[in-house]
Every structure is written in C-alpha cells, then in structure tokens.
Amino acid sequence: MSDTERAQAFFPRLIRMIMPLAFGPADATAGHLGIGASRRGVRVLDVGAGSGGWSMPFARRDRDSKITAYDLPDVLKETRQIAAERGLADRYRFVEGNLRTAGFGRGEYDIAILGNICHGLPPSNNVDLFRRLRPALVPGGQLVIADMLPNEERGVRRCPSCSP
C-alpha cells in the first residue's frame, strides 16, 4: 500500500477528532490578520485541508471569502460534509490532489494555510512545498504555518518557562 493509499484510509477518520484543536488558534489567527474586519473577500488556499478546521474560521469571519480546500479525494468527502454542516459550503471550492506533487497556480490566493502539515513531511519536502506555494500567492500574500513540533521521543515535554 502506498503512502497516498494509507493517507486516504487514515485521515478521513482522524479529521473530525482533531478538528476542535484548530478552531481556537485558527480564529485567533484570522482575527490577527483582520479577516472580516479590515480584510474582506480574501482568497484562501487551505493545503491538506482535512476537516477545514484551519480555514473555517476565515470563512465564518468573512462572508465574501473564497476558500479552496485542497486534499486527497476521500478526505475531501468528509471536508465537504463538515463545511455543509456548519453552513459554510458556499464559500468553499474543493480541489483533489496530492500536496507532495501539486502545482497551486499563480497569483490566485491572498493567504495559504498549512495547518498541521509540516511536521509530517521531511524538511526537504517542506522546502519544496513552500517553493510551489509562493507563486500561488499574490504579491504580499501570506503563508500561515500552524503546526506542532513533536520531540524525538514523540512524547510531551513541559515548556521550561511555562508554569506547572
């Protein structure tokens, strides 16, 4: 079974479980970027969209937004359903493909989101992905990278400056 086939089987089951983890930080990010306030009609590319948890706060804040959810076909079936359940489907366009090889167009987006994508790719694949995303952004466009940094043991370590 290829990596893509494994991902097609695994991620549709996972995305609803982890979706709530994205909403708070995604909404704060959208607010920080002025989405729905000083910025309207934003065109957002959500790469590896999964549940849409990283782009739905953008869509919710800006009724004129245009969100492109990019992911594997079986994942997008679930993404479509989640967007419809939240009354946001009219702001979404769903594009099937593999983020490891895709081209994303030229100058089509104001913002590209990589929500919990980078930690799953080797550094060279991330560099390649960034290089393919840059042309898709308008001049002055922004890349939002929201991710976790697991330690080598894949366990949890406390931040030394955080309170116990």
TIFIKOL-586869 format. One line per 8 residues: number of its first residue (from 1); their letters; for each residue x, y, z of C-alpha. Coordinates in nm, 3 decimals. Example, Ala and Ser with C-alpha at 12.3 -4.5 7.8 and 13.67 -1.06 7.14 Angstrom:
1) AS) 1.230/-0.450/0.780; 1.367/-0.106/0.714
% end
This chain:
1) MSDTERAQ) 0.000/0.000/0.000; 0.139/0.342/-0.098; 0.167/0.643/0.135; -0.122/0.806/-0.051; -0.343/0.497/-0.011; -0.263/0.483/0.362; -0.346/0.853/0.396; -0.674/0.806/0.207
9) AFFPRLIR) -0.775/0.537/0.457; -0.650/0.707/0.775; -0.720/1.080/0.752; -1.096/1.078/0.686; -1.139/0.901/1.022; -0.895/1.128/1.208; -1.001/1.474/1.098; -1.324/1.504/1.298
17) MIMPLAFG) -1.142/1.401/1.616; -0.869/1.664/1.585; -1.079/1.942/1.430; -1.162/2.115/1.763; -0.789/2.163/1.829; -0.764/2.401/1.533; -1.065/2.627/1.587; -0.932/2.849/1.867
25) PADATAGH) -0.587/2.914/1.720; -0.733/2.947/1.368; -0.991/3.200/1.481; -0.723/3.399/1.666; -0.505/3.393/1.352; -0.793/3.509/1.131; -0.864/3.790/1.378; -0.498/3.892/1.389
33) LGIGASRR) -0.493/3.909/1.008; -0.804/4.131/1.006; -1.023/3.877/0.829; -1.380/4.005/0.813; -1.279/4.343/0.959; -1.012/4.528/0.762; -0.984/4.247/0.506; -1.283/4.115/0.312
41) GVRVLDVG) -1.311/3.889/0.012; -0.991/3.704/0.096; -0.892/3.412/-0.123; -0.754/3.134/0.093; -0.582/2.812/-0.009; -0.605/2.550/0.267; -0.346/2.287/0.172; -0.407/1.948/0.331
49) AGSGGWSM) -0.737/2.095/0.448; -0.855/1.787/0.637; -1.159/1.895/0.837; -1.126/2.256/0.726; -1.067/2.346/1.090; -0.795/2.595/0.996; -0.991/2.769/0.718; -1.347/2.762/0.857
57) PFARRDRD) -1.284/3.050/1.100; -1.167/3.257/0.799; -1.487/3.163/0.612; -1.701/3.234/0.917; -1.547/3.579/0.975; -1.561/3.683/0.608; -1.883/3.601/0.421; -1.715/3.716/0.098
65) SKITAYDL) -1.418/3.482/0.138; -1.334/3.219/-0.121; -1.171/2.914/0.036; -1.003/2.644/-0.172; -0.974/2.323/0.027; -0.701/2.107/-0.124; -0.665/1.744/-0.012; -0.697/1.381/-0.110
73) PDVLKETR) -1.033/1.276/-0.260; -1.152/1.061/0.032; -1.058/1.333/0.281; -1.248/1.598/0.085; -1.567/1.391/0.101; -1.561/1.448/0.476; -1.448/1.812/0.442; -1.748/1.884/0.216
81) QIAAERGL) -1.984/1.734/0.472; -1.830/1.930/0.762; -1.847/2.260/0.569; -2.213/2.191/0.485; -2.295/2.107/0.848; -2.155/2.447/0.951; -2.333/2.641/0.676; -2.007/2.737/0.506
89) ADRYRFVE) -2.010/2.517/0.194; -2.096/2.811/-0.034; -1.760/2.970/0.048; -1.563/2.657/-0.041; -1.422/2.506/-0.356; -1.283/2.154/-0.317; -0.978/2.050/-0.518; -0.850/1.693/-0.512
97) GNLRTAGF) -0.481/1.618/-0.531; -0.159/1.527/-0.357; 0.019/1.815/-0.183; 0.355/1.645/-0.236; 0.340/1.700/-0.611; 0.075/1.965/-0.680; 0.110/2.296/-0.851; -0.118/2.559/-0.697
105) GRGEYDIA) -0.143/2.814/-0.976; -0.012/3.170/-0.999; -0.127/3.473/-0.806; -0.461/3.320/-0.710; -0.454/3.349/-0.329; -0.413/3.612/-0.061; -0.338/3.353/0.208; -0.220/2.992/0.202
113) ILGNICHG) -0.265/2.779/0.514; -0.059/2.477/0.615; -0.239/2.354/0.926; -0.054/2.065/1.090; 0.109/1.962/0.765; 0.478/2.046/0.800; 0.555/1.816/1.094; 0.454/1.517/0.882
121) LPPSNNVD) 0.694/1.596/0.600; 1.073/1.574/0.584; 1.245/1.915/0.573; 1.327/1.881/0.202; 0.959/1.817/0.121; 0.858/2.125/0.322; 1.106/2.341/0.130; 0.970/2.203/-0.196
129) LFRRLRPA) 0.611/2.270/-0.083; 0.697/2.629/0.014; 0.858/2.683/-0.326; 0.545/2.557/-0.502; 0.315/2.767/-0.285; 0.496/3.100/-0.331; 0.385/3.157/-0.692; 0.024/3.083/-0.594
137) LVPGGQLV) 0.019/3.387/-0.364; -0.043/3.743/-0.480; 0.239/3.990/-0.414; 0.235/4.047/-0.038; 0.038/3.726/0.013; 0.082/3.540/0.339; 0.166/3.183/0.429; 0.018/3.070/0.760
145) IADMLPNE) 0.203/2.773/0.909; 0.032/2.628/1.213; 0.198/2.320/1.344; 0.328/2.124/1.636; 0.687/2.030/1.700; 0.698/1.683/1.848; 1.016/1.584/2.028; 1.221/1.291/1.903
153) ERGVRRCP) 1.056/1.054/2.152; 0.709/1.170/2.036; 0.625/1.244/2.399; 0.525/1.558/2.582; 0.777/1.790/2.740; 0.687/2.086/2.950; 0.800/2.424/2.832; 1.070/2.541/3.079
161) SCSP) 0.916/2.888/3.101; 0.558/2.760/3.144; 0.406/2.725/3.488; 0.348/2.372/3.619
% end
